[in-house]
Amino acid sequence: MTRAVLFDTETTGLEPHLGHRVIEIAALELENDLPTGRQFHTLIHPDRDIPEDATRIHGFTIELFADKPRFADIVDDMVSFFGTDPLIAHNAAFDFSFLNAEFGRLGLPGLAETRMIDTLILAKTRFPGMPNSLDALCRRFAIDLSARTTHNALLDCRLLAEVYVELTGGRQRGLSLATEKAAPNVAVYTHAGPRTPRPMIPPPAELVAHTAFVGRLKDPLWLQS
């Protein structure tokens, strides 16, 4: 089983070196690229104001954070959840820079860039010259966006998890022909990639219909040795 962590942050602004801070972190555990149901999510008091421009994006105002923990209070739990596994994010350099700035304030080592998997780079490679925001990718892959009225780290993680599956080959990644021992003459489809194989054997009626169809073809490749 291959573990990775997909995560997202919300912040008070766009520039950590200008004193902007992380106010929300959400992360999902993936096994073989699929969510396991384990998640990490917290709001964080930024110890500063939240500008109106940022509030318009994510909807958070500073009043919401009166009783929320500081980054120092949650860092151990977050680091434990992240483990040493690859870290997936959309425009990952942004999230890495903010978290590493928070680590730096506490005198802690930052996240290594070697752990970074950036879905924005994956999307630009697959769809060069096209819009590759999270919204655009969700629309391209027919992923429901109705709940995304503002940016929200946990919801964005759930959407990105679906996008990531599609970007890395889709739900049928590794599709190949295989032969089941119990039926040596029957071709079955399995997921030959890292996910659990799920053989699909056509029912007898479909096999009969397929044989009849092939019989009507002129020199079908299926019957050539």
C-alpha positions in Angstrom: 0.0 0.0 0.0 1.3 3.4 -1.0 0.4 6.3 1.5 0.3 10.0 0.6 -1.3 13.0 2.2 -3.3 15.5 0.2 -3.6 18.9 1.9 -4.7 22.5 1.5 -4.4 25.8 3.4 -6.3 29.0 3.7 -4.3 32.1 4.7 -4.7 35.8 5.6 -3.0 36.8 2.3 -0.6 35.8 -0.5 2.8 36.6 0.9 4.2 34.8 3.9 7.3 37.0 3.9 5.0 40.0 4.5 3.6 38.5 7.7 0.6 36.7 6.3 -0.4 33.6 8.2 -2.1 30.2 7.9 -5.6 30.2 9.3 -6.9 26.8 8.2 -5.2 23.5 7.3 -7.0 20.4 6.0 -5.5 17.1 5.0 -6.7 13.7 3.7 -4.9 10.4 3.9 -4.6 8.5 0.6 -3.8 4.9 0.1 -3.0 4.0 -3.5 -4.3 7.4 -4.4 -7.8 6.9 -2.8 -9.0 8.6 0.4 -9.1 6.3 3.4 -11.5 8.4 5.5 -8.7 9.6 7.8 -8.4 13.4 7.9 -6.8 16.3 9.7 -8.5 19.6 9.9 -8.2 22.7 12.1 -8.7 26.4 12.1 -5.7 28.4 13.5 -5.6 31.9 15.1 -3.3 34.0 13.0 -2.3 36.5 15.7 -3.1 39.3 13.2 -6.0 40.8 11.2 -7.6 39.1 8.2 -7.8 41.6 5.4 -11.1 42.1 3.6 -9.7 40.8 0.3 -8.9 37.5 2.0 -12.3 37.3 3.6 -14.0 37.7 0.2 -12.2 34.6 -0.9 -12.7 32.2 2.0 -15.3 33.9 4.1 -13.4 34.0 7.4 -13.3 37.0 9.7 -11.0 37.4 12.7 -14.0 37.1 15.1 -14.3 33.5 14.2 -10.9 32.7 15.6 -11.2 34.1 19.1 -11.1 30.6 20.7 -9.0 28.8 18.1 -5.5 27.4 18.7 -2.3 28.9 17.6 0.0 27.1 15.1 2.3 26.0 17.9 -0.6 24.2 19.5 -1.4 22.0 16.5 1.9 21.6 14.8 2.8 18.2 16.5 -0.5 16.7 15.5 -0.2 18.0 11.9 3.4 16.7 11.5 2.3 13.3 12.9 -0.5 13.1 10.4 1.8 14.2 7.5 4.3 11.5 8.5 7.2 11.2 6.0 5.0 10.5 3.0 4.5 12.5 -0.3 2.4 15.7 0.1 0.0 16.5 -2.6 -1.4 20.0 -3.1 -2.7 22.3 -5.9 -0.1 25.0 -6.5 1.8 23.2 -3.8 4.7 25.8 -3.7 2.2 28.3 -2.2 1.1 25.9 0.6 4.7 24.7 1.3 5.9 28.3 1.6 3.2 29.2 4.1 3.7 26.1 6.2 7.5 26.5 6.1 7.2 30.1 7.3 5.1 28.9 10.2 7.7 26.2 11.0 10.4 28.8 10.8 8.7 31.0 13.4 8.9 28.0 15.8 12.5 27.1 14.9 11.4 23.9 13.3 12.7 22.3 10.1 10.4 22.9 7.1 8.8 20.5 4.6 11.3 19.1 2.0 10.4 20.0 -1.5 11.3 16.4 -2.5 8.0 15.4 -0.9 6.0 17.8 -3.1 3.5 16.6 -5.7 1.9 19.6 -7.4 -1.4 18.9 -9.1 -1.2 22.2 -10.9 2.0 21.1 -12.6 0.3 17.7 -13.4 -2.7 19.6 -14.9 -0.5 22.0 -17.0 1.4 19.0 -18.3 -1.8 17.2 -19.3 -3.7 20.3 -20.5 -1.2 22.8 -21.7 -2.6 26.3 -22.4 -5.9 25.5 -20.8 -7.4 26.9 -17.5 -6.2 24.6 -14.7 -7.6 26.1 -11.5 -9.3 23.6 -9.2 -12.7 24.9 -10.4 -11.7 24.5 -14.0 -10.4 20.9 -13.5 -13.6 19.9 -11.6 -15.7 21.2 -14.5 -13.5 19.4 -17.0 -13.8 16.1 -15.1 -17.6 16.6 -14.3 -17.0 16.8 -10.5 -19.8 18.5 -8.6 -18.9 22.0 -7.5 -22.2 23.0 -6.1 -21.0 23.1 -2.5 -18.0 25.4 -3.3 -19.4 28.8 -2.7 -16.2 30.1 -1.0 -12.7 28.6 -0.6 -12.7 26.0 2.2 -9.6 23.9 2.8 -11.5 20.7 3.7 -13.9 20.9 0.8 -11.1 21.8 -1.5 -9.2 18.7 -0.4 -12.1 16.5 -1.1 -12.5 18.0 -4.6 -8.8 17.8 -5.3 -8.7 14.1 -4.3 -11.2 13.4 -7.1 -9.2 15.6 -9.5 -6.0 13.8 -8.5 -7.4 10.4 -9.4 -8.4 11.7 -12.8 -5.0 13.5 -13.4 -3.1 10.3 -12.6 -5.1 8.1 -14.9 -8.7 8.0 -13.8 -10.7 5.3 -12.0 -9.7 2.8 -14.7 -5.9 3.4 -14.5 -4.0 0.4 -15.5 -6.9 -1.3 -17.3 -5.6 -4.4 -18.9 -6.7 -7.9 -20.1 -6.2 -10.8 -17.8 -7.3 -14.4 -17.8 -8.9 -15.9 -14.7 -7.8 -19.4 -13.8 -11.3 -20.8 -13.4 -12.2 -19.7 -16.9 -9.1 -19.9 -19.0 -10.8 -19.0 -22.3 -12.6 -15.9 -20.9 -10.9 -12.5 -21.1 -11.6 -10.4 -17.9 -10.8 -6.8 -17.1 -8.8 -6.0 -14.0 -7.1 -2.9 -12.6 -3.5 -3.9 -13.0 -2.3 -0.7 -11.4 -1.7 -0.2 -7.7 -5.4 -0.5 -6.7 -7.0 -3.8 -5.7 -7.9 -5.9 -8.7 -11.6 -6.4 -9.4 -12.2 -9.0 -12.2 -15.2 -8.4 -14.3 -16.4 -11.6 -16.1 -19.0 -11.2 -18.9 -22.2 -13.3 -18.3 -22.7 -16.3 -20.6 -25.4 -14.6 -22.6 -23.0 -11.7 -23.5 -20.3 -14.2 -24.5 -22.7 -15.9 -26.8 -23.8 -12.6 -28.3 -20.2 -11.6 -28.8 -19.3 -14.8 -30.5 -22.2 -14.4 -32.9 -21.2 -10.8 -33.6 -17.6 -11.8 -34.4 -18.9 -14.6 -36.6 -20.5 -12.0 -38.8 -17.3 -10.1 -39.4 -15.0 -10.6 -42.4 -11.6 -12.0 -41.3 -11.9 -10.7 -37.7 -8.6 -10.2 -35.9 -9.9 -12.1 -32.9 -9.9 -15.3 -34.9 -6.5 -14.9 -36.6 -3.6 -16.8 -35.1 
